[in-house]
Amino acid sequence: APTGERFSFEVIVVDDGSRDGTVAVAEEYARRAEATKGLPRGALRVLRLSRNGGKGAAVRRGALATRGKLLLMADADGATAVADLAKLE
């Protein structure tokens, strides 16, 4: 968003049927951030896929669940810097 302009955001974590605790970690982080950091309720959502359908299926499901005008997709490995959003506008 341009300087001084307010914007809202959402974070969508898509779990692709993993059994590694991703869902529990994301849900606990959301609870704590809402309680202690002022994260708006519902700004972090966890979507669970019943089985691993691959990266494409997870990206598609997450993209279809978005509610905003802009979409920045980022893997958990941090390859895309959220700070780069302004460069994409």
All heavy atoms as an XYZ file, in Angstrom:
649
protein
N       0.851     -1.183      0.000
C       0.000      0.000      0.000
C       0.890      1.238      0.000
O       1.924      1.253      0.644
C      -0.889     -0.004      1.226
N       0.497      2.256     -0.702
C       1.278      3.486     -0.704
C       1.435      4.048      0.706
O       0.606      3.802      1.569
C       0.447      4.421     -1.587
C      -0.374      3.522     -2.437
C      -0.644      2.315     -1.591
N       2.469      4.810      0.913
C       2.754      5.383      2.221
C       1.545      6.126      2.764
O       0.921      6.909      2.062
C       3.960      6.349      2.117
O       5.052      5.638      1.565
C       4.334      6.897      3.474
N       1.206      5.846      4.002
C       0.104      6.517      4.669
C      -1.251      5.889      4.406
O      -2.211      6.212      5.074
N      -1.340      4.994      3.453
C      -2.616      4.348      3.152
C      -2.783      3.104      4.033
O      -1.869      2.318      4.186
C      -2.644      3.934      1.678
C      -3.993      3.452      1.207
C      -3.983      3.157     -0.291
O      -3.451      3.970     -1.044
O      -4.499      2.091     -0.656
N      -3.964      2.962      4.613
C      -4.216      1.804      5.470
C      -4.655      0.624      4.600
O      -5.281      0.795      3.576
C      -5.305      2.118      6.488
C      -4.856      3.135      7.531
C      -5.911      3.377      8.583
N      -6.490      2.170      9.128
C      -6.032      1.515     10.194
N      -4.975      1.961     10.813
N      -6.627      0.431     10.643
N      -4.301     -0.546      5.022
C      -4.757     -1.726      4.315
C      -4.947     -2.854      5.316
O      -4.393     -2.837      6.403
C      -3.781     -2.145      3.210
C      -2.453     -2.637      3.725
C      -2.207     -4.005      3.818
C      -1.451     -1.756      4.089
C      -0.990     -4.466      4.280
C      -0.231     -2.207      4.550
C      -0.004     -3.574      4.649
N      -5.749     -3.812      4.966
C      -5.930     -4.978      5.809
C      -5.173     -6.142      5.175
O      -4.707     -6.049      4.039
C      -7.419     -5.306      5.947
O      -7.957     -5.605      4.687
N      -5.048     -7.188      5.907
C      -4.322     -8.344      5.404
C      -4.920     -9.610      5.992
O      -5.670     -9.574      6.963
C      -2.837     -8.261      5.778
C      -2.615     -8.399      7.257
C      -2.357     -9.639      7.815
C      -2.676     -7.293      8.092
C      -2.174     -9.771      9.194
C      -2.488     -7.410      9.462
C      -2.232     -8.658     10.013
N      -4.575    -10.710      5.390
C      -4.895    -12.010      5.941
C      -3.740    -12.947      5.618
O      -3.027    -12.748      4.642
C      -6.204    -12.568      5.371
C      -6.173    -12.844      3.889
C      -7.512    -13.308      3.348
O      -8.312    -13.891      4.081
O      -7.750    -13.066      2.153
N      -3.541    -13.895      6.471
C      -2.535    -14.919      6.264
C      -3.286    -16.241      6.204
O      -4.067    -16.554      7.103
C      -1.494    -14.949      7.403
C      -0.530    -16.114      7.225
C      -0.745    -13.628      7.481
N      -3.064    -16.973      5.129
C      -3.708    -18.267      4.975
C      -2.621    -19.328      4.961
O      -1.719    -19.291      4.117
C      -4.538    -18.334      3.682
C      -5.632    -17.273      3.712
C      -5.123    -19.734      3.499
C      -6.414    -17.159      2.431
N      -2.691    -20.238      5.897
C      -1.771    -21.367      5.946
C      -2.533    -22.560      5.383
O      -3.609    -22.905      5.873
C      -1.319    -21.664      7.396
C      -0.453    -22.915      7.449
C      -0.577    -20.466      7.980
N      -1.992    -23.155      4.337
C      -2.621    -24.333      3.748
C      -1.805    -25.552      4.138
O      -0.627    -25.658      3.807
C      -2.710    -24.230      2.205
C      -3.406    -25.464      1.639
C      -3.443    -22.961      1.800
N      -2.437    -26.451      4.862
C      -1.799    -27.698      5.251
C      -2.226    -28.760      4.247
O      -3.409    -28.999      4.046
C      -2.224    -28.102      6.664
C      -1.598    -29.416      7.061
O      -0.385    -29.439      7.316
O      -2.328    -30.427      7.084
N      -1.259    -29.377      3.624
C      -1.543    -30.323      2.543
C      -1.640    -31.771      3.010
O      -1.186    -32.681      2.333
C      -0.491    -30.193      1.446
C       0.904    -30.553      1.940
O       1.081    -30.789      3.156
O       1.831    -30.613      1.114
N      -2.255    -31.965      4.156
C      -2.405    -33.320      4.665
C      -1.197    -33.816      5.428
O      -1.055    -35.012      5.670
N      -0.349    -32.897      5.828
C       0.872    -33.297      6.538
C       0.540    -33.836      7.930
O      -0.533    -33.618      8.464
C       1.834    -32.115      6.664
O       1.295    -31.146      7.536
N       1.504    -34.523      8.489
C       1.368    -35.035      9.853
C       2.485    -34.509     10.740
O       2.854    -35.119     11.720
C       1.392    -36.566      9.829
C       0.124    -37.138      9.202
C       0.188    -38.632      9.073
N       0.386    -38.893      7.638
C       1.124    -39.864      7.134
N       1.754    -40.689      7.914
N       1.236    -40.016      5.841
N       3.025    -33.342     10.357
C       4.193    -32.819     11.062
C       3.872    -31.765     12.118
O       4.766    -31.145     12.668
C       5.191    -32.232     10.063
C       4.640    -31.023      9.307
O       3.485    -30.622      9.571
O       5.357    -30.486      8.459
N       2.601    -31.531     12.393
C       2.238    -30.558     13.414
C       2.023    -29.148     12.898
O       1.832    -28.227     13.689
N       2.041    -28.959     11.583
C       1.864    -27.629     10.997
C       0.571    -26.977     11.472
O       0.560    -25.811     11.858
C       1.869    -27.712      9.455
O       3.146    -28.191      9.027
C       1.590    -26.366      8.822
N      -0.513    -27.709     11.439
C      -1.817    -27.156     11.821
C      -1.798    -26.685     13.271
O      -2.224    -25.565     13.573
C      -2.945    -28.189     11.593
C      -4.250    -27.720     12.218
C      -3.133    -28.445     10.113
N      -1.297    -27.495     14.170
C      -1.265    -27.132     15.592
C      -0.411    -25.891     15.824
O      -0.797    -25.001     16.587
C      -0.737    -28.303     16.429
N       0.735    -25.807     15.163
C       1.621    -24.649     15.324
C       0.935    -23.388     14.813
O       0.930    -22.349     15.482
C       2.971    -24.871     14.597
C       3.780    -23.583     14.537
C       3.764    -25.969     15.281
N       0.341    -23.449     13.634
C      -0.308    -22.273     13.046
C      -1.504    -21.825     13.885
O      -1.693    -20.630     14.122
C      -0.750    -22.565     11.616
N      -2.326    -22.768     14.336
C      -3.488    -22.404     15.142
C      -3.082    -21.814     16.487
O      -3.678    -20.851     16.958
C      -4.402    -23.613     15.318
C      -5.121    -23.979     14.027
C      -5.965    -25.232     14.143
O      -5.777    -26.033     15.086
O      -6.833    -25.411     13.254
N      -2.054    -22.353     17.100
C      -1.578    -21.817     18.371
C      -0.992    -20.419     18.182
O      -1.225    -19.518     18.988
C      -0.534    -22.744     18.998
C       0.042    -22.241     20.309
C      -0.994    -22.047     21.414
O      -2.079    -22.664     21.365
O      -0.725    -21.275     22.357
N      -0.240    -20.211     17.111
C       0.304    -18.885     16.829
C      -0.832    -17.875     16.652
O      -0.774    -16.776     17.190
C       1.196    -18.885     15.584
C       1.734    -17.509     15.304
C       2.852    -17.040     15.972
C       1.072    -16.647     14.431
C       3.325    -15.753     15.767
C       1.534    -15.356     14.227
C       2.657    -14.917     14.893
O       3.098    -13.637     14.694
N      -1.858    -18.250     15.915
C      -2.996    -17.347     15.700
C      -3.648    -16.981     17.031
O      -3.937    -15.808     17.284
C      -4.019    -17.993     14.767
N      -3.866    -17.969     17.879
C      -4.477    -17.690     19.197
C      -3.617    -16.716     20.002
O      -4.119    -15.752     20.575
C      -4.668    -18.984     19.982
C      -5.919    -19.747     19.622
C      -6.211    -20.865     20.614
N      -5.254    -21.964     20.517
C      -5.319    -22.947     19.620
N      -6.286    -22.978     18.747
N      -4.421    -23.904     19.604
N      -2.321    -16.975     20.050
C      -1.424    -16.109     20.828
C      -1.332    -14.706     20.239
O      -1.336    -13.720     20.957
C      -0.029    -16.723     20.921
C       0.033    -17.895     21.843
C       1.438    -18.386     21.968
N       1.481    -19.564     22.820
C       2.595    -20.141     23.203
N       3.755    -19.660     22.810
N       2.556    -21.191     23.978
N      -1.224    -14.618     18.921
C      -1.088    -13.311     18.274
C      -2.362    -12.485     18.426
O      -2.293    -11.265     18.574
C      -0.725    -13.479     16.802
N      -3.511    -13.124     18.388
C      -4.764    -12.399     18.617
C      -4.825    -11.870     20.045
O      -5.279    -10.751     20.284
C      -5.965    -13.308     18.338
C      -6.193    -13.580     16.867
C      -7.261    -14.630     16.603
O      -7.888    -15.135     17.567
O      -7.485    -14.952     15.418
N      -4.349    -12.663     20.983
C      -4.427    -12.291     22.391
C      -3.360    -11.286     22.808
O      -3.620    -10.425     23.646
C      -4.313    -13.539     23.275
N      -2.171    -11.373     22.242
C      -1.066    -10.564     22.753
C      -0.503     -9.531     21.771
O       0.147     -8.588     22.195
C       0.105    -11.459     23.205
O       0.612    -12.169     22.076
C      -0.339    -12.434     24.276
N      -0.710     -9.701     20.490
C      -0.093     -8.795     19.511
C      -1.115     -7.982     18.731
O      -0.757     -7.261     17.815
C       0.775     -9.595     18.541
C       1.915    -10.310     19.238
C       2.759    -11.067     18.241
C       3.714    -11.962     18.984
N       5.061    -11.721     18.835
N      -2.391     -8.151     19.048
C      -3.417     -7.373     18.376
C      -3.755     -7.850     16.976
O      -4.343     -7.114     16.190
N      -3.392     -9.093     16.638
C      -3.762     -9.634     15.337
C      -5.281     -9.685     15.258
O      -5.937    -10.227     16.143
C      -3.190    -11.048     15.162
C      -3.478    -11.737     13.831
C      -2.658    -11.080     12.721
C      -3.162    -13.217     13.914
N      -5.871     -9.100     14.227
C      -7.331     -9.142     14.114
C      -7.842    -10.576     14.040
O      -7.233    -11.424     13.386
C      -7.612     -8.404     12.799
C      -6.395     -7.593     12.538
C      -5.248     -8.355     13.135
N      -8.944    -10.841     14.708
C      -9.524    -12.184     14.717
C      -9.837    -12.607     13.278
O     -10.448    -11.873     12.524
C     -10.787    -12.197     15.562
C     -11.370    -13.572     15.759
C     -12.416    -13.520     16.871
N     -13.049    -14.788     17.078
C     -12.519    -15.806     17.757
N     -11.318    -15.664     18.291
N     -13.162    -16.934     17.903
N      -9.403    -13.780     12.914
C      -9.639    -14.300     11.580
C      -8.632    -13.867     10.530
O      -8.737    -14.253      9.372
N      -7.644    -13.062     10.928
C      -6.635    -12.616      9.962
C      -5.669    -13.739      9.595
O      -5.025    -13.690      8.558
C      -5.852    -11.424     10.504
N      -5.568    -14.747     10.436
C      -4.763    -15.923     10.135
C      -5.698    -17.120     10.124
O      -6.317    -17.438     11.123
C      -3.650    -16.133     11.156
C      -2.606    -17.185     10.785
C      -1.286    -16.886     11.465
C      -3.021    -18.593     11.051
N      -5.826    -17.733      8.945
C      -6.700    -18.889      8.797
C      -5.883    -20.105      8.379
O      -4.924    -19.973      7.615
C      -7.785    -18.633      7.754
C      -8.724    -17.531      8.169
C      -9.869    -17.356      7.204
N      -9.399    -16.783      5.939
C      -9.906    -17.085      4.755
N     -10.880    -17.958      4.638
N      -9.446    -16.506      3.666
N      -6.263    -21.250      8.869
C      -5.601    -22.498      8.510
C      -6.589    -23.340      7.713
O      -7.684    -23.627      8.184
C      -5.128    -23.280      9.752
C      -4.446    -24.572      9.343
C      -4.181    -22.427     10.593
N      -6.192    -23.693      6.491
C      -7.012    -24.557      5.653
C      -6.367    -25.932      5.625
O      -5.161    -26.054      5.407
C      -7.093    -24.007      4.221
C      -7.564    -22.569      4.076
C      -7.533    -22.158      2.618
C      -8.961    -22.400      4.643
N      -7.159    -26.946      5.843
C      -6.636    -28.311      5.868
C      -7.107    -29.078      4.643
O      -8.304    -29.176      4.399
C      -7.125    -29.046      7.103
C      -6.716    -28.416      8.387
C      -7.278    -29.200      9.532
N      -7.136    -28.449     10.762
C      -7.354    -28.944     11.947
N      -7.767    -30.177     12.078
N      -7.192    -28.206     13.019
N      -6.170    -29.624      3.899
C      -6.504    -30.515      2.803
C      -6.464    -31.938      3.359
O      -5.578    -32.274      4.138
C      -5.514    -30.362      1.650
C      -5.369    -28.948      1.059
C      -4.401    -28.964     -0.113
C      -6.711    -28.405      0.628
N      -7.421    -32.743      2.983
C      -7.509    -34.094      3.553
C      -6.354    -34.990      3.123
O      -5.995    -35.930      3.825
C      -8.846    -34.741      3.184
O      -8.974    -34.811      1.781
N      -5.785    -34.681      1.972
C      -4.627    -35.464      1.522
C      -3.674    -34.558      0.763
O      -4.050    -33.485      0.312
C      -5.059    -36.631      0.652
C      -5.714    -36.221     -0.639
C      -6.114    -37.443     -1.483
N      -6.707    -37.019     -2.734
C      -6.031    -36.657     -3.822
N      -4.707    -36.667     -3.813
N      -6.655    -36.283     -4.918
N      -2.450    -35.017      0.620
C      -1.440    -34.247     -0.090
C      -1.711    -34.328     -1.582
O      -1.549    -35.373     -2.191
C      -0.049    -34.789      0.247
C       1.050    -33.934     -0.347
O       0.937    -33.444     -1.459
N       2.117    -33.754      0.396
N      -2.113    -33.213     -2.157
C      -2.379    -33.148     -3.589
C      -1.275    -32.431     -4.336
O      -1.425    -32.109     -5.506
N      -0.187    -32.127     -3.649
C       0.928    -31.426     -4.269
C       0.846    -29.920     -4.063
O      -0.172    -29.381     -3.617
N       1.939    -29.254     -4.412
C       2.019    -27.812     -4.208
C       0.942    -27.066     -4.990
O       0.335    -26.126     -4.495
C       3.404    -27.304     -4.610
C       3.561    -25.810     -4.430
C       4.950    -25.339     -4.776
C       5.049    -23.831     -4.599
N       6.416    -23.357     -4.829
N       0.698    -27.478     -6.218
C      -0.305    -26.801     -7.039
C      -1.686    -26.808     -6.401
O      -2.389    -25.794     -6.411
N      -2.075    -27.932     -5.837
C      -3.382    -28.031     -5.181
C      -3.447    -27.131     -3.955
O      -4.466    -26.473     -3.712
C      -3.670    -29.481     -4.785
N      -2.369    -27.078     -3.200
C      -2.339    -26.237     -2.003
C      -2.391    -24.750     -2.371
O      -3.125    -23.967     -1.755
C      -1.089    -26.542     -1.180
N      -1.632    -24.363     -3.391
C      -1.631    -22.964     -3.840
C      -3.014    -22.582     -4.358
O      -3.553    -21.522     -4.027
C      -0.549    -22.727     -4.917
C      -0.710    -21.367     -5.572
C       0.837    -22.862     -4.312
N      -3.610    -23.443     -5.161
C      -4.948    -23.169     -5.713
C      -5.971    -23.000     -4.608
O      -6.755    -22.054     -4.599
C      -5.366    -24.303     -6.650
C      -6.708    -24.081     -7.308
C      -7.018    -25.213     -8.313
N      -8.179    -24.912     -9.091
C      -9.432    -25.123     -8.687
N      -9.653    -25.644     -7.494
N     -10.452    -24.816     -9.464
N      -5.961    -23.909     -3.641
C      -6.930    -23.841     -2.533
C      -6.747    -22.558     -1.740
O      -7.711    -21.887     -1.388
C      -6.780    -25.060     -1.626
C      -7.705    -25.085     -0.443
C      -9.161    -25.218     -0.884
N     -10.031    -25.246      0.262
C     -10.668    -24.185      0.763
N     -10.505    -23.009      0.218
N     -11.445    -24.297      1.813
N      -5.513    -22.196     -1.461
C      -5.247    -20.961     -0.729
C      -5.659    -19.730     -1.512
O      -6.275    -18.809     -0.971
N      -5.356    -19.708     -2.805
C      -5.707    -18.551     -3.651
C      -7.222    -18.384     -3.737
O      -7.729    -17.262     -3.687
C      -5.105    -18.707     -5.037
N      -7.944    -19.489     -3.854
C      -9.402    -19.413     -3.943
C     -10.043    -18.950     -2.634
O     -11.159    -18.434     -2.634
C      -9.980    -20.764     -4.356
C      -9.694    -21.183     -5.803
C     -10.150    -22.616     -6.038
C     -10.350    -20.230     -6.785
N      -9.330    -19.105     -1.541
C      -9.872    -18.715     -0.235
C      -9.604    -17.255      0.119
O     -10.141    -16.754      1.103
C      -9.278    -19.614      0.855
N      -8.801    -16.566     -0.673
C      -8.462    -15.178     -0.339
C      -9.661    -14.261     -0.498
O     -10.584    -14.536     -1.258
C      -7.314    -14.646     -1.221
O      -7.721    -14.651     -2.583
C      -6.060    -15.466     -1.042
N      -9.620    -13.156      0.244
C     -10.715    -12.194      0.211
C     -10.269    -10.816     -0.275
O     -11.086     -9.943     -0.483
C     -11.323    -12.069      1.614
C     -11.896    -13.388      2.115
C     -12.499    -13.257      3.480
N     -11.441    -13.233      4.489
C     -11.539    -13.806      5.671
N     -12.627    -14.436      6.026
N     -10.546    -13.740      6.525
N      -8.990    -10.625     -0.488
C      -8.479     -9.305     -0.856
C      -8.286     -9.118     -2.345
O      -8.557    -10.004     -3.157
N      -7.793     -7.932     -2.704
C      -7.533     -7.608     -4.106
C      -6.154     -8.089     -4.554
O      -5.954     -8.382     -5.715
C      -7.624     -6.096     -4.328
C      -9.033     -5.558     -4.185
C      -9.154     -4.145     -4.701
C      -8.479     -3.161     -3.785
N      -8.674     -1.760     -4.189
N      -5.201     -8.126     -3.639
C      -3.834     -8.533     -3.968
C      -3.517     -9.849     -3.291
O      -3.983    -10.115     -2.189
C      -2.828     -7.480     -3.501
C      -2.985     -6.076     -4.071
C      -1.992     -5.128     -3.404
C      -2.770     -6.090     -5.576
N      -2.688    -10.647     -3.939
C      -2.307    -11.947     -3.388
C      -0.801    -12.096     -3.482
O      -0.218    -11.920     -4.559
C      -2.996    -13.066     -4.179
C      -2.515    -14.491     -3.936
C      -2.807    -14.912     -2.500
C      -3.175    -15.437     -4.911
N      -0.167    -12.366     -2.369
C       1.257    -12.667     -2.325
C       1.380    -14.082     -1.792
O       0.982    -14.357     -0.663
C       2.008    -11.691     -1.407
C       3.481    -12.007     -1.165
C       4.276    -11.862     -2.456
C       4.052    -11.104     -0.091
N       1.861    -14.986     -2.626
C       2.024    -16.370     -2.211
C       3.447    -16.546     -1.711
O       4.405    -16.123     -2.362
C       1.765    -17.294     -3.405
C       1.476    -18.740     -3.052
S       2.852    -19.732     -2.468
C       3.860    -19.879     -3.903
N       3.588    -17.150     -0.545
C       4.915    -17.379      0.019
C       4.983    -18.780      0.602
O       4.081    -19.204      1.319
C       5.222    -16.350      1.105
N       6.029    -19.501      0.259
C       6.264    -20.813      0.850
C       6.818    -20.633      2.256
O       7.358    -19.575      2.597
C       7.283    -21.607      0.029
C       6.710    -22.117     -1.277
O       5.480    -22.276     -1.355
O       7.492    -22.364     -2.202
N       6.717    -21.671      3.036
C       7.225    -21.625      4.407
C       8.742    -21.465      4.456
O       9.280    -21.087      5.484
C       6.814    -22.885      5.165
N       9.427    -21.708      3.345
C      10.888    -21.596      3.343
C      11.390    -20.158      3.268
O      12.574    -19.898      3.350
C      11.505    -22.423      2.216
C      11.140    -21.925      0.826
O      10.462    -20.883      0.697
O      11.530    -22.598     -0.146
N      10.460    -19.192      3.116
C      10.851    -17.790      3.136
C      11.475    -17.282      1.843
O      12.102    -16.227      1.836
N      11.300    -17.991      0.722
C      11.905    -17.572     -0.545
C      11.335    -16.257     -1.056
O      12.016    -15.514     -1.755
C      11.721    -18.667     -1.594
N      10.083    -15.953     -0.709
C       9.464    -14.687     -1.093
C       9.381    -13.802      0.134
O       8.746    -14.168      1.119
C       8.039    -14.921     -1.654
O       8.108    -15.820     -2.736
C       7.410    -13.606     -2.103
N      10.005    -12.647      0.079
C       9.974    -11.725      1.215
C       8.675    -10.924      1.198
O       8.338    -10.304      0.186
C      11.170    -10.791      1.172
N       7.950    -10.941      2.297
C       6.702    -10.183      2.391
C       6.973     -8.695      2.172
O       6.152     -7.975      1.622
C       5.996    -10.442      3.738
C       4.768     -9.599      3.882
C       5.644    -11.928      3.850
N       8.139     -8.244      2.548
C       8.505     -6.837      2.362
C       8.555     -6.457      0.876
O       8.513     -5.277      0.527
C       9.857     -6.551      3.005
N       8.617     -7.442     -0.018
C       8.658     -7.179     -1.450
C       7.283     -6.878     -2.045
O       7.179     -6.604     -3.239
C       9.277     -8.356     -2.201
C      10.772     -8.486     -1.938
O      11.379     -7.502     -1.487
O      11.314     -9.571     -2.189
N       6.228     -6.907     -1.261
C       4.885     -6.679     -1.763
C       4.775     -5.354     -2.517
O       4.195     -5.304     -3.592
C       3.854     -6.710     -0.616
C       2.412     -6.394     -1.025
C       1.896     -7.421     -2.017
C       1.526     -6.333      0.199
N       5.364     -4.307     -1.986
C       5.284     -2.987     -2.633
C       5.887     -3.007     -4.044
O       5.433     -2.294     -4.920
C       5.974     -1.945     -1.784
N       6.878     -3.847     -4.280
C       7.497     -3.954     -5.595
C       6.547     -4.578     -6.619
O       6.729     -4.409     -7.819
C       8.760     -4.794     -5.528
C       9.865     -4.183     -4.696
C      11.036     -5.127     -4.610
C      12.109     -4.609     -3.692
N      13.213     -5.578     -3.542
N       5.557     -5.319     -6.154
C       4.659     -6.029     -7.052
C       3.478     -5.164     -7.502
O       2.798     -5.498     -8.452
C       4.117     -7.287     -6.361
C       5.176     -8.289     -5.916
C       4.519     -9.424     -5.144
C       5.949     -8.821     -7.110
N       3.225     -4.077     -6.798
C       2.076     -3.238     -7.134
C       2.346     -2.409     -8.368
O       3.399     -2.045     -8.699
C       1.715     -2.324     -5.969
C       1.188     -3.134     -4.799
C       0.655     -2.255     -3.712
O       1.454     -1.768     -2.905
O      -0.567     -2.044     -3.675
